[in-house]
Amino acid sequence: MASLELGPWRAHTLETGTLRLDGGSMFGSVPKPLWSRAHPADERNRIQLSMRCLLLEGHGRRVLVDTGLGDKFSPKLAEIYAVENESGTLERSLAALSLGVEDITDVILTHLHFDHAGGATRAAGGTVVPRLPRALYYAQRRNLENARHPNPRERASYMEENFEPLERAGVLRLWDGPGEPWPGLELFTADGHTRGQQLVRVHGGGVTLYFVADLIPTRSHVRVPFVMGYDVAAIETMQEKRDVLERASRERAWICLEHDPEFALARPEAQADDFGWAEHVAAIPLTASTGS
């Protein structure tokens, strides 16, 4: 768990477990020798990925950004994706801060793919209910429409049990494009990965933090041409990534990497016509940070 002070806001990274996805899909047209040293693949060519969320405390709110996978996966899917929760769950990560799911006031879902929104709901007595019982959940309207009517490439990533129960419970709120829901917390959209993905920028006390979800999923994706095969529009992703990295570099901002097993936070810098990392904060599994 890494923490950062941003004026009236305090940010904490939360570990919610790991999964494995195909390395070739994670890096698209990038040859395996260029990514496999930093991200070694298993016998099925899968690489380990974190499911790291962000907790923002400030202005009387406790805002959770993304929710991880949750615990609704069938044993078959859990095996396919090599899901493990030894490094942490949402509940255990919150408990390390003396908090529980009932303490969260708001949940920003960057997009509704299962590894980002799966933890938004839980199974309860034969039905599915919101996992954060007192929170309002926020998504982009365009992404909800995309999730309800997915293209063939994304159909397996959108699972209605992760978002329709929120609508039925009356706790889902929809935004249309960029905004500033609370002072110092901005939302902006990036459509290259999936239509209607929303990203977060928090600024306060002279410090800036970005949560960029699947725009820059791992430390290796800081390179502009390193684009996931999952993305629906790779050219858009590259331009969106360049725009964010140019701004973040000027601001000397931190970026929270949602899927990198080793880097929790990193500060980007321009390197010739591309980008790299000037410094980083290592990811610490919950078991190591708490001794439990």
N, C-alpha and C positions, 0 to 999 in steps of 0.2 A: 504494500500500500504506500503510495506516494501522496504527499499533501503539498498544497501551494496556497499562499496568501495573495489575494487579489483585492486589496482595499476592503470593501464591505463583504466581499465574497471569500469563502474558503472552499477550496477544491480538494477532493480525495479521489484517488483511483480505487476502484473496487474490483477484485478478482472474482470471477464467477465460474471458473473452470476452463477447460480446454476442449477442443475438438480437432479432428484432422480432416483436411480437404486435399484434393489432388493438387500436387505442386505445379503441374503443367497448367491447370486451370487458373491457379492463383497468379501465374506470371505470363500467361498468354503466349505471345511469340518470342519471349525472351528465352534463349537456349538454357537448358538445364545446368550446364557448367557455370553459368553466371549467377544462378540463384541457389544452387544446392549446397554450397559451402556454408552459407549463413543459415540455410533452412534445409537440413538433411532430410531426405525422404525415407520412408519405411519401405517394406517389401511391396506395398501396394501403390507406391509413389505418392503417399500422403505426407503432408508436412503438418507439424503441430502449430496450432493457432490459439492464442488466448481469446477469451471473451471478456474484455475489460470494460467496465462501465465507469461513469463519472458521477460523483455526488457533489452538488454545489449547494452550500449553505450560505444564506444571506437574505436580507430584506424580509425576514420572517418566513422564508420558504426553505424547504429542503427539496431540491430539484434533482431527480435521478435522470441521467442521460443514458438511454438504452438499458436493457434488462438481462442480457445474456440469453441462453438457450432455454432455461427453465428445466422442468423435470417431467414434461409430458411425453417425451419421445418414447416410442415403443422399443423393446429390447433389440429388435432387428435394426432400427435406425440408429440406436445408440452404438451398436457394433459397427455399422457401416461407417459412421463418422468418428469412431473411437472416442466417444465422449467420456471425459473424466472430471470429477469434481473434488479430487483430493487437494488441489491447489486453492480451492475456495468455492463457496456458493454465495449468492446474494445475501442470504440471511446471515451467514457466518461473517461475511465482510462487514455488514452493517453492525453486527454484534461487537466487532472489534472496535467500533466507534461508540459503543453503548447505545445503539439505535436498533430499531426493529422495522419491519415493513410498514407498520402502522404509523411510523413517524414521517414517512415520505408524503409530501404535499402535492408534488407534481412529477410527472414522468414525460420526458421528451423522447419520442421514438424517432430516431434518425430516418429509419425506413422499416418496413414490415417484414423483411426477410427473417426466417426463423431463428437465426443466430443473434439477432438484434432485438426481436420482439417476442421471442418464445417465452421469456420469463415474465411477460406482462400479465399472464393468466396462469391459473393452476387448476388441476382437477380437484373436485370436491363433491363426493357423494353422487357420482354418476353425471355430474354436470361440470362446466368449466366457468370459473369466476375470476374477477380481477385479483391479482396477487398482492397488489398494494391497496389495501381496503379503503384508505381514506384519500387516495390520490386522484387527481384528474390526469388524464393521458392526452398527449398532444401529438398529432401527426399532420403531415401535409395532405390536403384534400386530394391532390393529384396522385400521391402515392397510394392512398386508400383505393382510389378508383383503379389504379394499376394492379393492386393486390386482388381486387374483386374480379378483374377482367385481365388476367396476366397473359403475356405473350408466351409462346411455347418454350422459350429459353428459360423463363423465370418461373414457370408454373410450379415446379417442385420446391421453390424457395418461399413461396407464399402459402401459408397454412391458415385457413379461416379461424381455427380455434385460438389463434394468437391475437386476433383483433375483433372478430364479430362479437364475442362476449363482452367486450368493452362497450360497444355500441348498445347492446341490449341492456347493459347495466346503467346506461346513461352517463358514463364517465369519459367518453371519447370526445375530444374537442378538435376541430379541424382548422388549420391555418392555410391561407392562400398566399404563398410566397414569403419573402423576407419580413422580419419584424423585430421588435424589441419588447418582449413580454414583461421583462423586469429591468430596472435600471442597470446598465452595464452588461446585460446578457443579450446578445444579438443572435438572430437566426438568419442563415442564408442558404440558398439551395444549390445543388449540383446534380445534374441529370445524367451524366455520363455512365454512372454505375447502374442506376435505376431511376426511372422518372419520379421526381418528387422527393428525392433524398434531401433531408435538411441537416445542416451542420451548425455547430455552435461556436461562437466567439465570446469570451468573457474578458472584461477589462476592468481593472481597478488598482489603485495604488501604484500606478506606473508599470504594472505587470499585465501581460496578455496571455491567454490560453485558448487554444483551438481544440475542439473535438471534431475530428474530420471523418470518423466512421470508415466507410469503404472507399473514400477518395484516396487515402494513403493508409491502407490496412496494416502494413508492416514497415519496419525500418528500411527494407530494401526498396519499397515502392516510392521512396523519396526521389528516385531517378524518374524524370518525366516520362521516358519511353516505357518504363516498367508498369504495364497496365494489365489488369486481370482479364483473363479470357471470359469471365462471367459478365463483364461490363457490356451494356447494350449499345454503347457508342464510344469507342476507344478514343477517337479524335477529340470528342468533347471532354472526356476525362483528362486528357493531356493538357488541354488549355485551362480547364478548371483547376487542375493541380498546379500548373505554373502560376496562375493568378494568386492562389492561396499562398504558395511558397514565397513568391516575391513579396507579398504584403507581410507575411509572418517574419521573413528575414529582415525587412526594414524595421519592424517593430521589436526585433529581438524577442519574439514570442516563443512560448512553449507550445508543443503539439502533443496531445494525448493520442497514443497509438493503440487502437482498440484490439488489434489482433496479434501484436508482436509478443512472443513469449519472453523476450529479454529486455526490451526497452518499454518502460511505462510512459515516460515523457521524454521528449527530445526537442532541441532547439535547432532549426534549420539555418543553413547559410548558403549563399550562392557560391557555386564552384564552376568557373568558366561559363559554359552555356547551360549548366544543369545545377543540381542542388545536392547537398550532403548534410551531414549533421555536425554541428559545432560542439555539442555536448549532449549528454543524456542522463536520465535517472533510471537506474536499473529496476526492472520488475522484481518484486519480492512475493513469492507465493504466500498465501495466508498462513499456511502451516509453519513456514520459516519465520514469518514476522511475529507470530503470536506464540510460537512454541507449542501449539496444540496439535 
